[in-house]
Amino acid sequence: MAEQSVSKQELKKQAMLNGPVPQTIMKMAVPTIVSFLISSIYSLADTYFVSGIGTNATAAVSVNASLDQIIFMMGSMLAVGGNSYIARLLGARDDKKANQVLSTSFFTAIFLGTVMLVIGTVFMKPMVRMLGATPTCEQYSIEYATYVLLVAPIMASSFVLNQCLRAEGSAIFSMFGMSFGGILNCILDPIFINGMGLGVAGASMATAISKLVSWCILLYPYLRKRTILHISFRSIKYSRDIVGEVVSVGSSSLLRSGLAVVSAIILNNLAGNYSDALLAGIGVTNKIMMFPFSIILGFGSGFQPVTGYNWGAKQYDRVHQTLSFSSKVAILGSIVMGAFCAIFANTIISWFTEADAEMMWMGALCIRLQSFVLPVHAWVAVVNMFCAGIGFASGAVILATARQGTCFIPFVFLLNALFHEYGILSIQAVADLLSIILAVVVLRKAMKKVRAAEQAVAVVRDI
């Protein structure tokens, strides 16, 4: 049995290093896309069922999306940084250090999630107000935040498990864990919200239970030792190289998540100055657009480990192939998705409200604006993941922070002052357009790094 297990693990490595690039990327990407899509269902299902309570309740769930982002931020740096370093270590056949990276990242995420649980519970009311809750939806926001905070350690460490399973080529395990939790959430929502009459608190309970079940499923293959890597307290090691690599690459995700929280809070507060309808419309749009965004991010997260494996193994021809293939697929796929969302924007937004005409037209306009620039968003995401895959930390940070930071925050106040509600509705599309400028510059620098590595290998071979 042990020999068979080792053989399967070796086959995973060989597939990453020697399998046809398009097939290998798609084999990794499809399960990842599915898991990301199912993850999107968590928040969208809550919004859908809560929308029956009223616009104020919908606005409250939209506000608490920022709380999810804060918890995600706790684990994202460790997850993305660990994913990138683990893939490169496995490509270089350093399994021992890869185990140390996984264990250190996992237990650190649990600790950070626990810190969030304590702080959020103690400062509940100030927290939801800071996130953008208006007086009319504040109580709903508190009800929703209560149970989500209880599973903050679980949520933060789930991101590490999810990413690291993909890093070693076990995307199927990752997909199943995320998918089961999302399906369970859809089942529990109507039971708790309507059947048991728990309202917004019921939606939060359903999410918390689903997150816990998903975490157990993701942890199971590690406990059963069905993975290349293993988790243990003894493998925790805060060495300079492990901390440095995880933080340097993972900081791109940390900053992206952190800026996403800041930008969401700013947007919520600006929108709340106009109406709960605008606040709810933007919140629902963001959750709807999470579906094409999840496909793009899932595809990028699927090809990143393939890039990292081959970078670690110094197979630079395959590194070039991963970027070329992924760019083409991402752009073409996003054109199709963007067209679909733009055409059916009115129908889609009507699923979340029928009585509030103001919320409907605002949401539909916001969907269309973001759909038009979806190909730009997709290509920038591919370049970002490519930088993370080759360990180009500064490039990954620049692109990860563009959409919600450098191309968003300076302009949201300007657009709000000039165009009021329309400025609020269009800011995300404007930020996407601006981010392509940074992506072109970053990619040129990333390719210089690749060419330098290729030349170094050529010199050694000549010697």
C-alpha positions in Angstrom: 0.0 0.0 0.0 2.8 2.4 0.9 4.6 1.7 -2.5 1.3 2.3 -4.3 0.8 5.6 -2.4 4.4 6.7 -3.3 3.8 5.8 -6.9 0.7 8.0 -7.1 2.5 10.9 -5.5 5.4 10.5 -8.0 2.9 10.4 -10.9 1.4 13.7 -9.7 4.9 15.3 -9.9 5.7 13.8 -13.3 2.4 15.1 -14.7 3.2 18.6 -13.6 6.7 18.5 -15.1 6.2 16.4 -18.2 2.5 16.3 -19.2 1.3 18.4 -22.2 1.0 22.0 -20.9 -2.6 22.7 -22.0 -4.0 19.4 -20.6 -2.0 19.7 -17.4 -3.3 23.3 -16.8 -6.9 22.3 -17.5 -6.6 19.2 -15.3 -5.5 21.5 -12.5 -7.8 24.4 -13.4 -11.2 22.7 -13.8 -11.4 21.4 -10.3 -10.1 24.7 -9.0 -12.7 26.7 -11.0 -15.4 24.4 -9.6 -14.3 24.9 -6.0 -14.1 28.7 -6.5 -17.5 28.8 -8.1 -19.0 26.8 -5.2 -17.3 29.1 -2.8 -19.0 32.0 -4.5 -22.3 30.3 -3.8 -21.8 30.7 -0.1 -22.4 34.4 -0.1 -24.7 34.5 -3.1 -27.0 32.0 -1.6 -27.2 34.0 1.6 -28.0 37.2 -0.4 -30.7 35.4 -2.4 -32.6 34.0 0.5 -32.1 37.0 2.7 -33.5 39.3 -0.1 -37.0 38.0 0.7 -36.7 39.9 4.1 -36.2 43.2 2.4 -33.6 45.7 1.0 -32.3 46.5 4.4 -31.4 42.9 5.1 -29.8 42.6 1.7 -27.7 45.7 2.4 -26.6 44.1 5.7 -25.4 40.9 4.0 -23.6 43.1 1.4 -21.9 45.0 4.2 -20.7 41.8 5.9 -19.0 40.7 2.7 -16.2 42.9 4.0 -16.0 40.8 7.1 -15.5 37.7 5.0 -12.7 39.6 3.2 -11.0 40.4 6.5 -11.1 36.8 7.5 -9.9 35.8 4.1 -7.1 38.3 4.5 -5.9 36.4 7.6 -5.3 33.2 5.6 -4.7 34.5 2.1 -1.0 35.6 2.5 -0.2 32.2 4.1 -2.2 30.3 1.5 -0.9 32.0 -1.7 2.7 32.4 -0.4 2.7 28.8 0.8 1.2 27.5 -2.5 3.9 29.2 -4.6 6.8 28.1 -2.4 5.5 24.6 -2.0 5.1 24.2 -5.8 8.7 25.3 -6.4 10.0 23.1 -3.6 8.2 20.1 -4.9 9.5 20.9 -8.4 13.0 20.9 -6.9 12.2 17.7 -5.0 12.6 19.2 -1.5 9.7 17.5 0.1 10.9 18.0 3.7 10.9 21.8 3.5 7.6 21.7 1.6 6.1 19.9 4.7 7.5 22.6 7.0 5.9 25.4 4.8 2.5 23.7 4.9 2.5 23.1 8.7 3.8 26.5 9.5 1.2 28.2 7.3 -1.7 26.1 8.5 -1.2 26.6 12.2 -0.4 30.3 11.8 -3.7 30.8 10.0 -5.6 29.2 12.8 -3.9 31.6 15.3 -4.7 34.7 13.2 -8.3 33.6 12.7 -8.6 33.2 16.5 -7.3 36.8 16.9 -10.0 38.0 14.5 -12.7 36.0 16.4 -11.8 37.7 19.7 -11.4 41.3 18.4 -14.6 41.1 16.3 -16.7 39.7 19.1 -15.5 42.3 21.6 -16.0 45.3 19.2 -19.0 44.0 17.3 -21.1 47.2 17.0 -18.2 49.5 16.1 -17.0 46.9 13.6 -20.2 46.7 11.6 -20.5 50.5 11.6 -17.0 50.7 10.3 -17.8 48.2 7.6 -20.5 50.6 6.3 -23.7 49.5 8.1 -26.4 52.2 8.1 -28.7 52.7 11.1 -31.5 50.9 9.2 -29.4 47.7 8.6 -27.1 47.8 11.6 -28.9 45.1 13.7 -29.1 42.8 10.7 -25.3 43.2 10.2 -24.7 42.3 13.9 -26.8 39.2 13.6 -25.0 38.0 10.5 -21.5 38.8 11.8 -22.0 36.8 15.1 -21.8 33.3 13.7 -19.4 34.0 10.9 -16.8 35.2 13.5 -17.2 31.9 15.4 -15.6 30.0 12.5 -13.0 32.6 11.6 -10.1 30.2 12.6 -11.7 27.5 10.4 -12.1 29.9 7.5 -8.6 31.3 7.6 -6.9 27.8 7.7 -9.3 26.4 5.1 -7.7 28.8 2.5 -4.3 27.3 3.3 -5.5 23.7 3.0 -7.3 24.6 -0.3 -4.3 26.3 -1.9 -1.7 23.8 -0.7 -3.7 20.8 -2.0 -3.7 22.4 -5.4 0.1 23.2 -5.1 0.9 19.5 -4.9 -1.5 18.6 -7.7 -4.4 17.3 -5.6 -7.0 19.7 -7.1 -9.8 17.1 -6.9 -9.6 16.9 -3.1 -9.8 20.7 -3.0 -12.7 20.8 -5.3 -14.7 18.3 -3.3 -14.2 20.0 0.0 -15.3 23.4 -1.3 -18.1 22.0 -3.4 -19.7 20.0 -0.6 -19.7 23.0 1.8 -21.3 25.2 -0.8 -24.1 22.7 -1.6 -24.7 22.3 2.1 -25.0 26.0 2.5 -27.7 26.2 -0.2 -29.6 23.4 1.6 -29.4 25.0 5.1 -30.2 28.6 4.1 -33.9 28.1 3.4 -34.3 25.8 6.4 -32.7 28.2 8.9 -33.9 31.5 7.3 -37.5 30.6 6.5 -38.3 27.2 8.0 -37.0 28.0 11.4 -37.7 31.7 11.2 -34.2 32.7 12.1 -33.9 35.4 9.4 -30.4 36.9 8.8 -29.0 35.0 11.8 -30.1 31.8 10.2 -28.1 32.7 7.0 -25.0 33.2 9.2 -25.5 29.9 11.0 -25.8 28.1 7.7 -22.6 29.6 6.4 -20.8 28.8 9.6 -21.8 25.1 9.6 -21.0 24.8 5.9 -17.5 26.3 6.4 -16.8 23.8 9.3 -17.9 20.8 7.2 -15.8 22.0 4.3 -12.8 22.4 6.5 -13.1 18.9 7.8 -13.2 17.5 4.3 -10.1 19.5 3.2 -8.2 18.3 6.3 -9.2 14.6 5.8 -6.7 13.6 3.1 -3.9 15.1 5.3 -5.0 13.1 8.3 -5.3 9.9 6.3 -1.8 10.6 4.7 -3.2 10.5 1.2 -1.2 13.5 0.1 2.4 14.2 -0.8 2.7 16.6 2.1 1.8 16.2 5.8 0.7 18.5 8.6 2.2 18.2 12.1 3.2 20.5 15.0 6.8 19.1 14.7 7.1 20.5 11.2 6.4 24.1 12.2 9.5 26.1 11.5 9.7 29.9 11.3 13.0 30.0 9.5 14.2 33.0 7.6 13.8 31.5 4.2 10.3 30.0 4.8 8.9 33.2 6.4 10.6 35.3 3.7 9.3 33.3 0.8 5.8 33.0 2.1 5.5 36.6 3.1 7.2 38.0 0.0 4.9 36.2 -2.5 1.9 36.0 -0.2 2.0 39.7 0.6 0.5 40.3 -2.8 -2.7 38.4 -1.7 -2.6 40.0 1.7 -2.4 43.5 0.2 -5.1 42.6 -2.4 -7.4 41.4 0.4 -6.6 44.3 2.6 -7.2 46.8 -0.1 -10.4 45.0 -1.1 -11.6 45.5 2.5 -10.6 49.2 2.5 -12.2 49.8 -0.9 -15.4 48.0 0.1 -15.7 50.0 3.3 -15.1 53.2 1.4 -17.7 52.2 -1.3 -20.2 51.1 1.3 -20.0 54.3 3.2 -20.2 56.4 0.1 -23.2 54.4 -1.2 -24.9 54.5 2.1 -24.9 58.3 1.9 -27.3 58.0 -1.0 -29.6 55.1 -0.2 -29.8 51.5 1.0 -30.9 50.7 -2.6 -27.5 51.8 -4.0 -25.7 50.0 -1.1 -27.6 46.8 -1.8 -27.4 47.1 -5.6 -23.6 47.4 -5.5 -23.3 44.6 -3.0 -25.5 42.2 -5.0 -23.6 43.1 -8.2 -20.3 42.3 -6.6 -21.5 38.9 -5.5 -23.0 38.2 -9.0 -19.7 39.2 -10.7 -17.9 36.8 -8.3 -19.0 34.0 -10.6 -17.0 35.1 -13.7 -14.3 36.4 -11.3 -14.1 33.0 -9.7 -13.7 31.3 -13.0 -10.9 33.6 -13.9 -9.2 33.3 -10.5 -9.8 29.5 -10.4 -8.1 29.2 -13.8 -5.2 31.3 -12.7 -4.8 29.4 -9.5 -4.9 26.2 -11.5 -2.0 27.2 -13.8 0.1 28.9 -11.1 1.3 25.6 -9.6 2.2 24.3 -13.0 4.3 27.4 -13.6 5.9 27.0 -10.2 6.7 23.3 -10.6 8.4 23.9 -13.9 10.2 27.1 -12.7 11.6 25.1 -9.8 12.7 22.4 -12.2 14.2 25.0 -14.5 12.1 23.9 -17.5 11.7 27.4 -18.8 10.2 26.4 -22.2 7.2 25.0 -20.3 7.0 28.2 -18.2 6.6 30.2 -21.4 3.9 27.8 -22.6 1.9 28.2 -19.4 1.7 32.0 -19.8 0.8 31.8 -23.5 -1.9 29.2 -23.2 -3.4 30.7 -20.1 -3.6 34.2 -21.5 -5.5 33.1 -24.6 -8.0 30.9 -22.7 -8.6 33.7 -20.1 -9.2 36.4 -22.6 -11.5 34.3 -24.8 -13.4 32.9 -21.9 -13.9 36.3 -20.3 -15.3 37.8 -23.6 -18.0 35.0 -23.6 -18.8 35.5 -19.9 -18.9 39.3 -20.1 -21.3 39.2 -23.1 -23.6 36.8 -21.3 -23.7 38.9 -18.1 -24.2 42.2 -20.0 -27.1 40.8 -22.1 -29.0 39.2 -19.2 -28.1 41.9 -16.5 -31.7 42.9 -15.9 -32.9 39.3 -15.5 -30.1 38.4 -13.2 -30.6 41.4 -10.9 -34.3 40.7 -10.7 -33.7 37.5 -8.9 -32.6 39.5 -5.9 -35.4 42.1 -5.9 -38.6 42.7 -7.7 -40.2 45.5 -5.6 -37.2 48.0 -5.5 -37.0 49.5 -9.0 -34.1 51.8 -8.0 -32.0 48.8 -6.9 -32.7 47.0 -10.1 -31.5 49.6 -12.6 -28.5 50.5 -10.5 -27.5 46.8 -10.2 -28.0 46.1 -13.9 -25.9 49.1 -14.9 -23.1 48.1 -12.6 -23.1 44.5 -14.0 -22.9 45.8 -17.5 -20.0 48.2 -16.8 -17.9 45.4 -15.1 -18.8 42.9 -17.9 -17.4 45.2 -20.6 -14.0 45.3 -19.0 -13.9 41.6 -18.0 -11.3 40.6 -20.6 -8.9 43.2 -19.1 -9.6 41.9 -15.6 -8.9 38.3 -16.8 -5.5 39.0 -18.5 -4.3 41.1 -15.5 -5.2 38.2 -13.2 -3.2 35.8 -15.4 -0.1 38.0 -15.3 -0.5 38.3 -11.5 -0.6 34.6 -11.1 2.3 34.1 -13.4 4.4 36.5 -11.3 3.5 34.6 -8.2 4.4 31.3 -9.9 7.9 32.3 -10.7 8.4 34.0 -7.4 8.4 37.5 -8.8 7.0 38.9 -5.6 7.2 42.6 -6.3 5.3 42.2 -9.6 2.6 40.1 -8.0 2.2 42.7 -5.3 1.8 45.6 -7.8 -0.9 43.8 -9.8 -2.6 42.3 -6.7 -3.1 45.8 -5.3 -4.0 47.6 -8.5 -7.7 46.7 -8.8 -8.7 47.6 -5.3 -5.9 49.9 -4.4 -3.8 52.1 -6.7 -6.4 52.1 -9.5 -9.4 52.4 -7.2 -9.0 54.4 -4.0 -7.6 57.6 -5.6 -10.4 57.7 -8.2 -13.4 56.6 -6.2 -13.7 60.0 -4.4 -13.1 61.9 -7.7 -15.8 59.9 -9.5 -18.2 60.3 -6.6 -17.7 64.1 -6.6 -18.1 64.4 -10.3 -20.8 61.8 -11.1 -22.4 61.0 -7.8 -24.3 57.6 -7.9 -23.0 56.9 -11.5 -19.5 57.4 -10.2 -20.0 54.9 -7.5 -21.5 52.4 -10.0 -18.6 52.8 -12.5 -15.5 52.9 -10.3 -14.7 49.2 -10.4 -14.8 49.1 -14.2 -12.6 52.2 -14.3 -10.1 50.6 -12.0 -10.0 47.5 -14.2 -9.2 49.6 -17.3 -6.4 51.4 -15.5 -4.8 48.2 -14.2 -3.8 47.0 -17.6 -1.2 49.8 -17.8 0.6 48.3 -14.7 0.2 44.8 -16.0 2.1 45.5 -19.3 5.0 47.1 -17.3 5.1 44.2 -14.8 5.0 41.5 -17.5 8.0 43.0 -19.3 10.0 42.9 -16.1 8.8 39.3 -15.3 10.0 38.1 -18.8 13.4 39.7 -18.2 13.7 37.5 -15.1 12.7 34.4 -17.1 15.2 35.2 -19.9 18.0 35.8 -17.3 17.3 32.4 -15.8 17.3 30.8 -19.2 20.7 32.3 -20.0 22.1 31.2 -16.6 21.1 27.6 -17.4 22.6 27.9 -20.9 25.9 29.0 -19.5 26.1 26.1 -17.1 25.3 23.6 -19.9 28.1 25.1 -22.1 30.6 24.7 -19.3 
